[in-house]
């Protein structure tokens, strides 16, 4: 554990691998949590998914909805014991849909990583691992995969702990997790 007690933990994995559930279990060990949600209710399926996630979270957690400016969301809520960001996958998609200019998303990544490094709160982040799949057949899909892969690498470099989730099981790639979580 770092001297200041702050930990950055990144949960990676495929779709329905247990990333969010495991990240939430970790966050439940802290009394003062801010959940930073990046999803937007764009269609009925996403509305249902957001509602399900809201029901699964403890009612006393503060929820902040921020689809694009994660740096500001981290900085505004730095008084909390733990910030849980779910998820970077949707954040990158939001950026891509908002503005396709490479300079714009690079600036968002830079400010997000700077904020992640400077906040005093512990941070838990969730993201999909998309580098092991099929190469997307269209340019926007390849660009999205590359952007998310770049952000995942940058966040993993900053993180104290990096956990790959496979079929609901955690594989610690960097750092460690509390033993109670591994049962």
C-alpha positions as a Markdown table, in Angstrom:
| # | Residue | x | y | z |
|---|---|---|---|---|
| 1 | Unk | 0.0 | 0.0 | 0.0 |
| 2 | Unk | 1.4 | 3.4 | -0.9 |
| 3 | Unk | 2.4 | 5.7 | 2.0 |
| 4 | Unk | -0.6 | 8.0 | 1.5 |
| 5 | Unk | -3.0 | 5.0 | 1.5 |
| 6 | Unk | -4.2 | 5.8 | -2.0 |
| 7 | Unk | -4.6 | 2.9 | -4.4 |
| 8 | Unk | -5.5 | 2.9 | -8.1 |
| 9 | Unk | -7.0 | -0.4 | -9.2 |
| 10 | Unk | -7.9 | -1.3 | -12.8 |
| 11 | Unk | -10.3 | -4.2 | -13.6 |
| 12 | Unk | -10.0 | -5.4 | -17.2 |
| 13 | Unk | -11.9 | -8.2 | -19.0 |
| 14 | Unk | -14.3 | -9.1 | -21.7 |
| 15 | Unk | -18.0 | -8.5 | -21.8 |
| 16 | Unk | -19.8 | -10.1 | -18.8 |
| 17 | Unk | -16.5 | -11.3 | -17.3 |
| 18 | Unk | -17.4 | -10.0 | -13.8 |
| 19 | Unk | -15.4 | -6.7 | -13.9 |
| 20 | Unk | -18.1 | -4.4 | -12.6 |
| 21 | Unk | -19.3 | -6.9 | -10.0 |
| 22 | Unk | -15.8 | -7.5 | -8.6 |
| 23 | Unk | -15.0 | -3.7 | -8.7 |
| 24 | Unk | -18.2 | -3.1 | -6.7 |
| 25 | Unk | -17.2 | -5.8 | -4.1 |
| 26 | Unk | -13.9 | -4.0 | -3.6 |
| 27 | Unk | -15.6 | -0.6 | -3.3 |
| 28 | Unk | -18.1 | -2.0 | -0.7 |
| 29 | Unk | -15.2 | -2.3 | 1.7 |
| 30 | Unk | -15.1 | 1.5 | 1.9 |
| 31 | Unk | -17.9 | 3.6 | 3.5 |
| 32 | Unk | -17.6 | 6.8 | 1.4 |
| 33 | Unk | -17.9 | 5.9 | -2.3 |
| 34 | Unk | -18.5 | 8.0 | -5.4 |
| 35 | Unk | -19.7 | 6.0 | -8.4 |
| 36 | Unk | -18.8 | 7.8 | -11.6 |
| 37 | Unk | -21.0 | 6.4 | -14.4 |
| 38 | Unk | -20.0 | 7.0 | -18.1 |
| 39 | Unk | -23.0 | 5.4 | -19.7 |
| 40 | Unk | -25.8 | 7.4 | -21.3 |
| 41 | Unk | -29.3 | 6.1 | -21.7 |
| 42 | Unk | -29.2 | 6.0 | -25.5 |
| 43 | Unk | -31.7 | 3.2 | -26.1 |
| 44 | Unk | -34.0 | 0.9 | -24.2 |
| 45 | Unk | -31.3 | -1.8 | -23.8 |
| 46 | Unk | -28.9 | 0.7 | -22.3 |
| 47 | Unk | -31.6 | 2.2 | -20.1 |
| 48 | Unk | -32.3 | -1.3 | -18.7 |
| 49 | Unk | -28.6 | -1.9 | -18.1 |
| 50 | Unk | -28.2 | 1.4 | -16.3 |
| 51 | Unk | -31.3 | 0.7 | -14.1 |
| 52 | Unk | -29.9 | -2.8 | -13.3 |
| 53 | Unk | -26.5 | -1.3 | -12.3 |
| 54 | Unk | -28.2 | 1.3 | -10.2 |
| 55 | Unk | -30.2 | -1.3 | -8.3 |
| 56 | Unk | -27.1 | -3.4 | -7.6 |
| 57 | Unk | -25.2 | -0.4 | -6.0 |
| 58 | Unk | -25.6 | 0.5 | -2.4 |
| 59 | Unk | -28.1 | 3.3 | -2.0 |
| 60 | Unk | -25.8 | 5.4 | 0.1 |
| 61 | Unk | -23.2 | 5.8 | -2.6 |
| 62 | Unk | -23.0 | 9.1 | -4.4 |
| 63 | Unk | -23.6 | 8.6 | -8.2 |
| 64 | Unk | -22.2 | 11.1 | -10.7 |
| 65 | Unk | -23.0 | 10.7 | -14.3 |
| 66 | Unk | -20.2 | 12.0 | -16.5 |
| 67 | Unk | -19.9 | 10.6 | -20.0 |
| 68 | Unk | -16.9 | 12.7 | -21.2 |
| 69 | Unk | -15.1 | 14.9 | -18.7 |
| 70 | Unk | -13.8 | 12.2 | -16.3 |
| 71 | Unk | -10.9 | 14.4 | -15.2 |
| 72 | Unk | -13.3 | 17.0 | -13.8 |
| 73 | Unk | -15.5 | 14.3 | -12.2 |
| 74 | Unk | -12.4 | 12.9 | -10.4 |
| 75 | Unk | -11.3 | 16.3 | -9.2 |
| 76 | Unk | -14.8 | 17.4 | -8.1 |
| 77 | Unk | -15.3 | 14.3 | -6.0 |
| 78 | Unk | -11.8 | 13.9 | -4.5 |
| 79 | Unk | -13.2 | 14.2 | -1.0 |
| 80 | Unk | -14.6 | 10.7 | -1.1 |
| 81 | Unk | -12.8 | 7.7 | 0.3 |
| 82 | Unk | -13.0 | 5.9 | -3.1 |
| 83 | Unk | -14.0 | 6.8 | -6.6 |
| 84 | Unk | -15.3 | 4.0 | -8.8 |
| 85 | Unk | -15.3 | 4.7 | -12.5 |
| 86 | Unk | -17.5 | 2.4 | -14.6 |
| 87 | Unk | -16.5 | 2.3 | -17.3 |
| 88 | Unk | -13.6 | 3.5 | -19.5 |
| 89 | Unk | -14.9 | 1.4 | -22.4 |
| 90 | Unk | -18.1 | 3.6 | -22.7 |
| 91 | Unk | -16.0 | 6.8 | -22.0 |
| 92 | Unk | -13.9 | 6.1 | -25.1 |
| 93 | Unk | -17.0 | 5.4 | -27.1 |
| 94 | Unk | -18.5 | 8.7 | -26.0 |
| 95 | Unk | -15.3 | 10.5 | -27.0 |
| 96 | Unk | -15.2 | 8.9 | -30.4 |
| 97 | Unk | -18.9 | 9.7 | -31.1 |
| 98 | Unk | -18.4 | 13.3 | -29.8 |
| 99 | Unk | -15.4 | 14.3 | -31.9 |
| 100 | Unk | -13.3 | 12.1 | -34.1 |
| 101 | Unk | -10.2 | 14.3 | -34.1 |
| 102 | Unk | -7.2 | 12.5 | -32.6 |
| 103 | Unk | -6.0 | 15.6 | -30.8 |
| 104 | Unk | -9.2 | 15.9 | -28.9 |
| 105 | Unk | -9.2 | 12.4 | -27.5 |
| 106 | Unk | -5.5 | 12.6 | -26.7 |
| 107 | Unk | -6.2 | 15.8 | -24.7 |
| 108 | Unk | -9.0 | 14.0 | -22.8 |
| 109 | Unk | -6.6 | 11.1 | -22.1 |
| 110 | Unk | -3.9 | 13.4 | -20.9 |
| 111 | Unk | -6.2 | 15.4 | -18.5 |
| 112 | Unk | -7.8 | 12.2 | -17.2 |
| 113 | Unk | -4.5 | 10.5 | -16.5 |
| 114 | Unk | -3.2 | 13.7 | -14.8 |
| 115 | Unk | -6.3 | 13.9 | -12.6 |
| 116 | Unk | -6.0 | 10.1 | -11.8 |
| 117 | Unk | -2.4 | 10.7 | -10.7 |
| 118 | Unk | -3.2 | 13.8 | -8.6 |
| 119 | Unk | -6.4 | 12.9 | -6.7 |
| 120 | Unk | -6.0 | 11.9 | -3.1 |
| 121 | Unk | -8.9 | 9.4 | -3.1 |
| 122 | Unk | -8.4 | 5.8 | -4.0 |
| 123 | Unk | -9.7 | 5.0 | -7.5 |
| 124 | Unk | -11.2 | 1.8 | -8.9 |
| 125 | Unk | -11.7 | 1.7 | -12.7 |
| 126 | Unk | -13.4 | -0.8 | -15.0 |
| 127 | Unk | -12.6 | -1.3 | -18.7 |
| 128 | Unk | -12.9 | -3.9 | -21.4 |
| 129 | Unk | -9.9 | -5.7 | -22.7 |
| 130 | Unk | -10.4 | -5.5 | -26.5 |
| 131 | Unk | -6.9 | -6.4 | -27.7 |
| 132 | Unk | -7.5 | -10.1 | -27.8 |
| 133 | Unk | -10.4 | -10.1 | -30.2 |
| 134 | Unk | -10.9 | -10.0 | -33.9 |
| 135 | Unk | -9.7 | -7.0 | -35.8 |
| 136 | Unk | -12.8 | -4.9 | -36.5 |
| 137 | Unk | -13.6 | -4.8 | -40.2 |
| 138 | Unk | -14.4 | -1.1 | -40.4 |
| 139 | Unk | -12.2 | 2.0 | -39.7 |
| 140 | Unk | -14.2 | 3.4 | -36.8 |
| 141 | Unk | -14.1 | 0.0 | -35.0 |
| 142 | Unk | -10.3 | -0.2 | -35.4 |
| 143 | Unk | -9.9 | 3.3 | -34.2 |
| 144 | Unk | -12.1 | 2.6 | -31.1 |
| 145 | Unk | -10.1 | -0.6 | -30.3 |
| 146 | Unk | -6.8 | 1.4 | -30.7 |
| 147 | Unk | -8.0 | 4.3 | -28.5 |
| 148 | Unk | -9.3 | 2.0 | -25.7 |
| 149 | Unk | -6.1 | -0.1 | -25.9 |
| 150 | Unk | -4.0 | 3.1 | -25.5 |
| 151 | Unk | -6.0 | 4.3 | -22.6 |
| 152 | Unk | -5.9 | 0.9 | -20.9 |
| 153 | Unk | -2.2 | 0.9 | -21.2 |
| 154 | Unk | -1.8 | 4.4 | -19.7 |
| 155 | Unk | -4.1 | 3.6 | -16.8 |
| 156 | Unk | -2.4 | 0.3 | -16.1 |
| 157 | Unk | 1.0 | 2.0 | -16.0 |
| 158 | Unk | -0.4 | 4.4 | -13.3 |
| 159 | Unk | -2.3 | 1.7 | -11.4 |
| 160 | Unk | -1.0 | 0.0 | -8.2 |
| 161 | Unk | -3.2 | -3.0 | -9.1 |
| 162 | Unk | -4.3 | -4.4 | -12.4 |
| 163 | Unk | -6.8 | -7.4 | -12.4 |
| 164 | Unk | -7.9 | -9.3 | -15.5 |
| 165 | Unk | -11.3 | -10.9 | -15.0 |
| 166 | Unk | -12.1 | -14.1 | -16.8 |
| 167 | Unk | -15.4 | -15.9 | -16.2 |
| 168 | Unk | -15.9 | -14.1 | -12.9 |
| 169 | Unk | -12.4 | -15.1 | -11.7 |
| 170 | Unk | -9.7 | -12.5 | -11.0 |
| 171 | Unk | -6.2 | -12.9 | -12.3 |
| 172 | Unk | -3.9 | -10.3 | -10.7 |
| 173 | Unk | -1.5 | -8.9 | -13.3 |
| 174 | Unk | 0.0 | -6.2 | -11.2 |
| 175 | Unk | 0.0 | -5.5 | -7.4 |
| 176 | Unk | -2.4 | -7.5 | -5.2 |
| 177 | Unk | -5.9 | -7.7 | -4.0 |
| 178 | Unk | -7.2 | -8.3 | -0.4 |
| 179 | Unk | -7.5 | -12.0 | 0.2 |
| 180 | Unk | -11.1 | -11.7 | 1.2 |
| 181 | Unk | -11.9 | -10.7 | -2.3 |
| 182 | Unk | -10.2 | -13.7 | -3.8 |
| 183 | Unk | -12.6 | -16.2 | -2.2 |
